[in-house]
Amino acid sequence: MSDLEGLLEAILKFSDSIFNKYKLNITKFQTLPSLALATYCSNYMPENSKIKMIKGEIEKEIRSSYYGGNVDVFINKIDEGFYYDVNSQYPKAMLNDMPVGNPVLSLEKNLDNIFGFVYGEIICPDESILKVPYIQYKDPETNLNSCPRGKFKRLIFSQEIKYALKFGYKINIEYSYIFERGRNIFKAFVDYHYEIKKNNVDWVQKAIAKLILNALYGRLGMKEINSVIEIVELKDAKELDKTNNVSIFSKLGKNKYLVKYSENLPQNIKKLLNKKQSESIPANKALIRAELKELGLFKKRGAPSAVHIASAIAAYARMSINDYKNIPGNPCWLFQ
């Protein structure tokens, strides 16, 4: 059997398995995460789970709490050491309580009364208290992520900052978004697919279970990206490729190319810049709310997402491994 025949056989087996188990046609889904979401919603989502999709300004703000894992190198050379690997880290994180229901903006400052997200000034302890800091912060000027010492402000999942308080972190809360606790909303989904991944002898079934198990989390945090499709000449296509994120670059005919790209600057910001140039608006002029609304900067539409759940899952995953960063007498060498 050739490699191509083997690949086609595996795809057909994958398609049959998905249809037999979930009554879903894989050709109806463009990506594996979208298939994983359909699998969850059609077969495993508990009744009255209260999973809400949010959008607009609240979605944008809660997305600021959504960070991935930390990747750091602390020691450049090591002769011997211990290697730690967490099994199914994100699926395990999905077994924790999740923020569900409608977010409620609150001035509550007592962390014991908050399950959701809190905004405030976070203070990282010095090295004598915590050798390796682990709460992330994105610098608005450099757009770079780090785990800084000192003080910084950001929105953070309530359970992650509660965990960090035990290691010397402090926070001065300004406001919060309070959610209801959703218990076991992913348990059936995770338990079923993890059992197949762990014990099934069929490699195709194991691969399917692993892929679906890990794909759902990311789909919940999907971000809307505005894309543009144009047919342009080669010189213009090359210019677009220099300044934009090009995802499709296809030759159509003599000197004509199909280009799909997402712009670095949002359209509404470009409108603002164009307006300023055409009307000679002074650089120090403050635009009033009505003008900003006209430019689309207060647009309420957008791709709904459950980024609050994705952010919580990522936070739980980080919490599960942060203990290993500061083991007494066992300095952290590489962390990812």
N, C-alpha and C positions, 0 to 999 in steps of 0.2 A: 504493500500500500504506500503510495506517495505521500509526501507531507501535505499536499493540497487535499488529497482524499481524506487523510486523517483529520485535517482541520474541518472539512465539511461534515464529516461524521460526528465530530464533537459538537459542532453548532446545531446539527439536527437533534442530537441527543439532548442538548441543553434546551432547545425549543420544545421538544416533547415533554421533558421533565417539568418545565414551567407551566405548560398548558395542562398537563395531567394533575399537577398539584394545586394550581391557582386559577385555572381557566383563563389565563392571560396569553395573548398572542404577542410574542416578543417583537414582531415587526411593527407593532403600534407604538413602540417606545424608542426614542432616539438615543437614549443613554441608559447605562446600567443603573445609576441612581434613580432615574424616573421609574424604571421597572421595579426597583426595590421599594419605592414609595407606594406604587400601586399594589404590590404584594402585601405590604403592611396594612394599607387602608382597606383592602378587600377581604383580608383574612385574619388579621391580628389586632386591629385597633379595638380596644374595649368600648363598650357602649358608655355613653356619657363621659368620655375621656376628657372633654373640655379642652382639647387641643385647639388653639386659636391661631389663625394666620393674622399677622399684623403688617401694617404698611405705613407709609408717610413718615412724618417726623419722628414718631416713637420708634419705628423700625430702624430708622437711621441712627438714632441715639443708642439703642440697645445693641446695634451692630458694633458700636465702638468698644463694647465689652468683649467682643468675640476675637480671641487670640488662639493661635495654634500652640503646638508644643515648643519648648525651649531647646535650642541647639547651641551648646557652648563647649569650648575646649579650655580647660583650666590648667592642665599640665601637658607640656609638649612631648615629654618622653616618659615612658614607664617600662620597668623591667618585668614586673609581675603585678597582677591585680585580680579583681573579681569583676565578672561580667554579669549584669542583671538584665533580664528580659521579661517584660510583662506580657502574659498571654491574653490575647483579645482585650486589649486595654480599653478601647472605646466601647465595644459591646458591653463590657463589664460596667463602664460608667453609665450606660443607658439603663441600668437596673436601679439607679438611685431615683429619688423623688425629683420630679420635673416641674418647672413653672408652667401652669396652665391657667385657663380662664382669661378674663380681660385684665390688662395691667392697670393698676390704680396708682396714680401719682400721689405721693405722700410726703409730708415733712417729718415723718416718724424717724427718730434717731437712735432708738433702742434696737440694737441688732437682734435681740431675743424675740422681737415682735415682727421681724422682717424675713420674708422668704421671697426673693426676687433679685433685684439689682439696686445697688446703692452707689451714689456719687458723692465724692468727697476728697479731702486731702489725705493721702496715704503716706505714712512715715515708715521708711525701712530702717531696721536697727543697724547698728554698726557691726563691723566684722567680729568684734569680741563676743557678740551675742549670736549672730547668725553668719556663719562662714560664707555660705553661698545664697544670695538672695534669689527669689524666684517669681515675684510678681512683676509682670511685664508692663511696659509703658511705651507708647509710640510717640516719639518727639514730633510735634507738629511742624517744626522747621525743617528737619532732615528726613522725616518720614521713616525713620529707622526704629526698630524695636530693640529694647534692652531691658534688663532687670536692674534698675538704678538704685543707688543708695539715696538717702535724703528724702525730700518731700516732692510729691507730684500729685496731680489730680487726674482722676479718671473714673469711669463707671465700671463696676466690678460685680460679679455674681456674689450674692450674699454669703453663700456657703464657703466660697473660696476665701473671702476675707475673714470669716469666722475661724476657718482653719489656720490662716496666717497669724491671727492674734496669738495663737499658742506658741509661736516661734519668735515673738517680739515685735511684729508689725503693729501699727496703730492706724486708726482712721478717724477723721473728723467728718461725720456725715452731714451733708447739706440737704439732700433729698433722696427719695427712693422710688422705685417702681415695684409695687407689691403684687405678687401673683398668688393664686391658690396652689396647694401642693397636689401634684398628680402622682399617685403611687402605682407602681407596677404597670405603667402604660406601655412599656416595651418588653415586659418580662416574657410573655408567650412567644413573641417574635424572636427574642434573643435565645431563649431556652431551646426552641425547636431547631433553629439553624446551627447553634453551637453543638448540639448533640450530633447532628449529621457531620459537621466539620470534624468533630473529635473521633467518632467511631465508625463512620461509613467506610467500607473498603473500596467503593467505586470512586475513582479519582475525579470523575466528572461531577458526581453528586457533592463530593467534598469541596470542589472548586466553586460550584454554584453557591453552596451554603456560605462559604467564606466571602465571596464577592458580595452577595446580597446583605450579609451580616454587616459588612464594613461600609457599604454604599449609602445606606439610609441616612446616617448621621450627617454626611456632607450635603445631601439633598435638602435637608431641613434648613440649612443655612444659606441656600442659594441666593446670590446677589444679582439684581437686575443690571445688565450691561447694555447700553444703547449701541447698536451696531448699524453701520451704513454699508450698502452694497452699491458699487458704481462700476460702469464700464468706461475705462480710460485708456489713454495711450501709454506706452511703456515708460516714457520719461515721467509722467504724472504718477504712475503706479510706483515707481521707484521713490519719488518724493513722499508719497503716502507711507511707504514702508519705513522711511527714516523717522517719521514723527508719530506713528500710530501703531497700535497692536493689530497687525494684519493676520487674519486667520485663514483666508482663502486668497490665493494668487494664481489665477488660471488663464492661460492664453486662449482667446476665442478665435482669432484670425489675424490677419496682417496688422501688426502693431496695435491690436486691441486686446485688453486684458480685463477680466472680471476680478474685482478686488472687494473683499469684505473686511472691514476693519472697525475697531472700536476706538473712539477718539480719546485722546489724553485729557482734553478739556471738555467738561460737560457743555451741552448745547446752550444751556441758560447762561453760563458764564461767558461763552462766546458772544451771545446776544448783548450782554452787559458791556463787553469790551467794544463791540461794534457800535453800540449806542453812544458810548463815551467818545469814540473817535469821530463819529458822524456829527455829533452835536457839540463837540468841544466841552464836555462836562469837566469842570475842575477836578483835579485828582483828590482834593480833600472834601468834596461834596458828599454828604451822607444821603443815600437814597432812602426815601421814605417807604413804608411797608407797601403802599399801593403800587409804587413803581416796581418794587421787587416782585410783587405778585404778578404784575403784568408781564414781567420777564420770565415767569415760571419758576422763580426761586422758592416759592411756597407751594409748589405743586403737591397735591395730596395723592395723586395716583402713583402707581408703581407696582412692581411685582410683589404680591404678598408672600411672606415667608414666615417660618417659625424659627427665626434666628435666635430668639430667646431660649429655645430648647437646645439648639446647636451650641450656643454659647455655654449653657449649663453643662452639657455633655463634655465639652472641651475642658471646662474648669474641673469637673470631677476627675477627668483623666489625668490632668496635671497634678491634682492633689494626691492621686494614688501612687505617684512616683517621686514626689518632692521629699518624702522621708529619706530616700536613698541619697539625696544630695548632701546631707549633713550628718552622716553616720560618724559618731565620735571615733577618732583614731583611724578612720578610713576615708581619706580625702577624695573628693570627686575629681576624676581625671577628664573624662569626656561624658557629655550628657546630650542625649538627643531623643 
